[in-house]
Amino acid sequence: MIAISRVLIAEEPLAYLKARKLEKQYLKAKKLILSGHFSNVDLKIREPKKDRVWYFRINRQFRAFCELEWEMLYVFAIDNHQK
């Protein structure tokens, strides 16, 4: 598949993670992505594919939405998947 060497996060999603005490779970998901274990965090491209928005699972409830540029994921939003 693809090789990802960096995962960056914007200020707003970072504040969202801190407010809900999800930093540790996010860092674990980030570590899995960087080591190439994409199926563990369910890293997938979102429909419609032309928008090039990817997402991965932080835990059962929360998802991180990101863009893939070269070998870098840029997280721009965190969403409550169960709402």
PyRosetta script that sets phi, psi and omega in degrees:
from pyrosetta import init, pose_from_sequence

init()
pose = pose_from_sequence("MIAISRVLIAEEPLAYLKARKLEKQYLKAKKLILSGHFSNVDLKIREPKKDRVWYFRINRQFRAFCELEWEMLYVFAIDNHQK")
pose.set_psi(1, -134.1)
pose.set_omega(1, -176.3)
pose.set_phi(2, -104.3)
pose.set_psi(2, 155.2)
pose.set_omega(2, 176.0)
pose.set_phi(3, -107.9)
pose.set_psi(3, 123.0)
pose.set_omega(3, -179.8)
pose.set_phi(4, -111.9)
pose.set_psi(4, 124.6)
pose.set_omega(4, -176.8)
pose.set_phi(5, -105.4)
pose.set_psi(5, -18.6)
pose.set_omega(5, -179.5)
pose.set_phi(6, -143.8)
pose.set_psi(6, 145.1)
pose.set_omega(6, 173.1)
pose.set_phi(7, -128.3)
pose.set_psi(7, 115.4)
pose.set_omega(7, 179.8)
pose.set_phi(8, -110.3)
pose.set_psi(8, 154.7)
pose.set_omega(8, -179.0)
pose.set_phi(9, -134.1)
pose.set_psi(9, 140.4)
pose.set_omega(9, 178.5)
pose.set_phi(10, -76.4)
pose.set_psi(10, 168.1)
pose.set_omega(10, -177.3)
pose.set_phi(11, -64.0)
pose.set_psi(11, -44.9)
pose.set_omega(11, -176.2)
pose.set_phi(12, -62.5)
pose.set_psi(12, -48.9)
pose.set_omega(12, 176.4)
pose.set_phi(13, -64.7)
pose.set_psi(13, -31.0)
pose.set_omega(13, 178.0)
pose.set_phi(14, -65.1)
pose.set_psi(14, -41.7)
pose.set_omega(14, 176.5)
pose.set_phi(15, -64.5)
pose.set_psi(15, -37.7)
pose.set_omega(15, 178.1)
pose.set_phi(16, -61.6)
pose.set_psi(16, -43.5)
pose.set_omega(16, 178.1)
pose.set_phi(17, -62.9)
pose.set_psi(17, -44.9)
pose.set_omega(17, -178.1)
pose.set_phi(18, -65.6)
pose.set_psi(18, -37.8)
pose.set_omega(18, -179.8)
pose.set_phi(19, -65.2)
pose.set_psi(19, -29.9)
pose.set_omega(19, -178.7)
pose.set_phi(20, -104.2)
pose.set_psi(20, 8.5)
pose.set_omega(20, 178.2)
pose.set_phi(21, 55.7)
pose.set_psi(21, 49.4)
pose.set_omega(21, -178.9)
pose.set_phi(22, -110.9)
pose.set_psi(22, 10.7)
pose.set_omega(22, -174.9)
pose.set_phi(23, -60.2)
pose.set_psi(23, -43.8)
pose.set_omega(23, -177.1)
pose.set_phi(24, -64.0)
pose.set_psi(24, -42.0)
pose.set_omega(24, 179.5)
pose.set_phi(25, -68.8)
pose.set_psi(25, -37.5)
pose.set_omega(25, 177.2)
pose.set_phi(26, -64.3)
pose.set_psi(26, -44.0)
pose.set_omega(26, -179.9)
pose.set_phi(27, -64.1)
pose.set_psi(27, -34.9)
pose.set_omega(27, 176.7)
pose.set_phi(28, -66.3)
pose.set_psi(28, -43.5)
pose.set_omega(28, 177.8)
pose.set_phi(29, -63.7)
pose.set_psi(29, -40.6)
pose.set_omega(29, 178.4)
pose.set_phi(30, -61.8)
pose.set_psi(30, -43.3)
pose.set_omega(30, 179.3)
pose.set_phi(31, -61.9)
pose.set_psi(31, -41.3)
pose.set_omega(31, 178.8)
pose.set_phi(32, -65.0)
pose.set_psi(32, -39.4)
pose.set_omega(32, 178.5)
pose.set_phi(33, -64.8)
pose.set_psi(33, -45.8)
pose.set_omega(33, -178.5)
pose.set_phi(34, -65.2)
pose.set_psi(34, -27.4)
pose.set_omega(34, 178.5)
pose.set_phi(35, -89.1)
pose.set_psi(35, -1.1)
pose.set_omega(35, 174.5)
pose.set_phi(36, 91.6)
pose.set_psi(36, 9.3)
pose.set_omega(36, 179.6)
pose.set_phi(37, -91.8)
pose.set_psi(37, 69.8)
pose.set_omega(37, -174.3)
pose.set_phi(38, -69.2)
pose.set_psi(38, -31.8)
pose.set_omega(38, -178.2)
pose.set_phi(39, -69.5)
pose.set_psi(39, -26.1)
pose.set_omega(39, 179.4)
pose.set_phi(40, -67.3)
pose.set_psi(40, -30.6)
pose.set_omega(40, -179.8)
pose.set_phi(41, -108.3)
pose.set_psi(41, 3.6)
pose.set_omega(41, 176.3)
pose.set_phi(42, 59.8)
pose.set_psi(42, 46.9)
pose.set_omega(42, 179.1)
pose.set_phi(43, -71.4)
pose.set_psi(43, 118.7)
pose.set_omega(43, -177.3)
pose.set_phi(44, -144.9)
pose.set_psi(44, 160.2)
pose.set_omega(44, 173.3)
pose.set_phi(45, -88.1)
pose.set_psi(45, 141.7)
pose.set_omega(45, -175.6)
pose.set_phi(46, -91.3)
pose.set_psi(46, 148.2)
pose.set_omega(46, 175.8)
pose.set_phi(47, -79.6)
pose.set_psi(47, 142.7)
pose.set_omega(47, -7.8)
pose.set_phi(48, -74.3)
pose.set_psi(48, 140.5)
pose.set_omega(48, -174.1)
pose.set_phi(49, -64.1)
pose.set_psi(49, -24.3)
pose.set_omega(49, -178.4)
pose.set_phi(50, -65.0)
pose.set_psi(50, -21.7)
pose.set_omega(50, 178.2)
pose.set_phi(51, -76.1)
pose.set_psi(51, -15.1)
pose.set_omega(51, 177.5)
pose.set_phi(52, 57.2)
pose.set_psi(52, 39.9)
pose.set_omega(52, 176.3)
pose.set_phi(53, -101.8)
pose.set_psi(53, 125.5)
pose.set_omega(53, 178.1)
pose.set_phi(54, -106.2)
pose.set_psi(54, 161.0)
pose.set_omega(54, 174.5)
pose.set_phi(55, -145.7)
pose.set_psi(55, 156.2)
pose.set_omega(55, 173.3)
pose.set_phi(56, -143.3)
pose.set_psi(56, 157.4)
pose.set_omega(56, -176.0)
pose.set_phi(57, -86.8)
pose.set_psi(57, 128.0)
pose.set_omega(57, 172.9)
pose.set_phi(58, -87.6)
pose.set_psi(58, -47.5)
pose.set_omega(58, 171.5)
pose.set_phi(59, -150.7)
pose.set_psi(59, -167.2)
pose.set_omega(59, -177.9)
pose.set_phi(60, -63.9)
pose.set_psi(60, -26.3)
pose.set_omega(60, -174.0)
pose.set_phi(61, -97.3)
pose.set_psi(61, -35.1)
pose.set_omega(61, -171.0)
pose.set_phi(62, -112.5)
pose.set_psi(62, 141.6)
pose.set_omega(62, 177.4)
pose.set_phi(63, -122.9)
pose.set_psi(63, 146.1)
pose.set_omega(63, 176.0)
pose.set_phi(64, -107.6)
pose.set_psi(64, 127.3)
pose.set_omega(64, 177.6)
pose.set_phi(65, -99.3)
pose.set_psi(65, 136.6)
pose.set_omega(65, -173.8)
pose.set_phi(66, -149.3)
pose.set_psi(66, 167.6)
pose.set_omega(66, 174.7)
pose.set_phi(67, -113.3)
pose.set_psi(67, 143.4)
pose.set_omega(67, 178.9)
pose.set_phi(68, -106.5)
pose.set_psi(68, 115.9)
pose.set_omega(68, 177.4)
pose.set_phi(69, -122.4)
pose.set_psi(69, 116.0)
pose.set_omega(69, -176.9)
pose.set_phi(70, 52.3)
pose.set_psi(70, -110.3)
pose.set_omega(70, -179.4)
pose.set_phi(71, -114.0)
pose.set_psi(71, 29.6)
pose.set_omega(71, -175.7)
pose.set_phi(72, -130.5)
pose.set_psi(72, 133.5)
pose.set_omega(72, 172.4)
pose.set_phi(73, -99.8)
pose.set_psi(73, 131.4)
pose.set_omega(73, 177.8)
pose.set_phi(74, -116.0)
pose.set_psi(74, 109.3)
pose.set_omega(74, -178.4)
pose.set_phi(75, -80.2)
pose.set_psi(75, 121.2)
pose.set_omega(75, -178.4)
pose.set_phi(76, -114.0)
pose.set_psi(76, -9.9)
pose.set_omega(76, 179.6)
pose.set_phi(77, -159.4)
pose.set_psi(77, 150.3)
pose.set_omega(77, 172.6)
pose.set_phi(78, -121.9)
pose.set_psi(78, 136.9)
pose.set_omega(78, -175.0)
pose.set_phi(79, -129.7)
pose.set_psi(79, 144.3)
pose.set_omega(79, 172.7)
pose.set_phi(80, -81.4)
pose.set_psi(80, 106.0)
pose.set_omega(80, -174.2)
pose.set_phi(81, -68.0)
pose.set_psi(81, -24.0)
pose.set_omega(81, -174.5)
pose.set_phi(82, -95.1)
pose.set_psi(82, -1.3)
pose.set_omega(82, 179.7)
pose.set_phi(83, -76.2)
pose.dump_pdb("model.pdb")
